[in-house]
Amino acid sequence: MTTHARNPTGPFLDEASSAIIADAEAALSAHRADEHGGDDHAGDIIGEIHSLASLRLQLDEHICCIVTEAREARHSWHDIAEALGVTTTHARRRYNTDTEPSSSTNDEVTN
């Protein structure tokens, strides 16, 4: 298997990620229904939306943490942006922290 096949440029949709999201949504809906004595929206479309939106928020938070770790490990904004499927400028604006120097000495390419 080539490196590209294991680590393709940019995010993509596939059956594996779809199945994982479906399982996570079902598990979160069931957990919240148990927590709230079954009064939650478990099993209905509003409950699914709520669970998926909660998962998206959690993923966004996790991505922020991982991007910070990548920058601390001296990965370039170009490489991070490529992995996220966005432009370098977008990645830098979205994930740059105040504690990071504003120079782009670790970036070979900027958009």
N, C-alpha and C positions, 0 to 999 in steps of 0.2 A: 504494500500500500504506500502511496506517495504521501509526502508531508502535506501537500495541498488537500488530499482527500481527508486526512485526519483533522486538518485545521484550515478549512476553506476561508477565503477572503470574504468577510462580511457575514452577517447572520442569514439564515435561511429556514424555511419551513420544511418539516418532514414528518413522517408518521411517528417516529420515536418522540419528538418534542410534543406533538399533538397528544399522544397517549399519556405522557407525563403530566401535561397540563390538565387533561381530563381527570386523571387520578388525583392530582393535587386539589382541584376544585371540588371533587366529590368528598375527599377526606376533610377539607376545611369546612364544607357545608355540614357534614355529619358532626364534626367536632363542635361547631357553633350551635347546632341544634341541641346537642347533648348539654352544652354549657347553659343554654337558655331554656331548658326543660321542654324542648320541642316547639317553642313559640317562634323560633326564627323562621326564615323563609325557606328552610331546607326542602328540597324537592320541587320547588317552583322556579320559574324563569328569573324572577327578581332575586331569589337567593343565589342563583348561578351568577347573575351579573355582579351582585355584591361580593361573592367569593372571588370571582375573577379580578374585580377591581382591587380587592385587598391584596391578592397575589401580585398584581402589577405594581402596586405601591411598594410591596416588600422587595420585589425584583429591582425596582428603581433604586431603592436604598442600598441593596446589595451591590448593584453595579457601581454606585458612587464609591463605596468602600473599596471595591476591586480596582477601580480606576486610580484611586489614591495610592493603593499598594503598587500598581504598575508604574506610576510616576515616581514613587519612592525608589523603585527598582531601576529607574532611569530609562524606562521605555518611552519612546517618542510619542508626541501627540499624533503624528501621522499613523503609527502602528496601532495606537488605541482607536483612533477614528476608523481605520480600516476594519478592525474587529467589530466595531459597533455598527458599521454600515452607514456612517455619516461623514461629512467633511471634517477636515482637521480643525477648521475655524469653529464649526458647531461643537465638536467635542471639547475644545479648549474653553469655549464660552460656557458650556453646560457644566463641565466638571472641574474647572480650574478652582483651586482653593486660594484664599488670601495669603496663606503661608508659603506658597510656591513663588519663586522668583519669576518675574515677568519675561525674562529673556528666553529665547528659544534655542539655546546652545545645544540642547539635546535633540533637536528636530532637524532632520535632513530635508524634509519637505513641509511646506506650509501652504494651506489653501486659503 
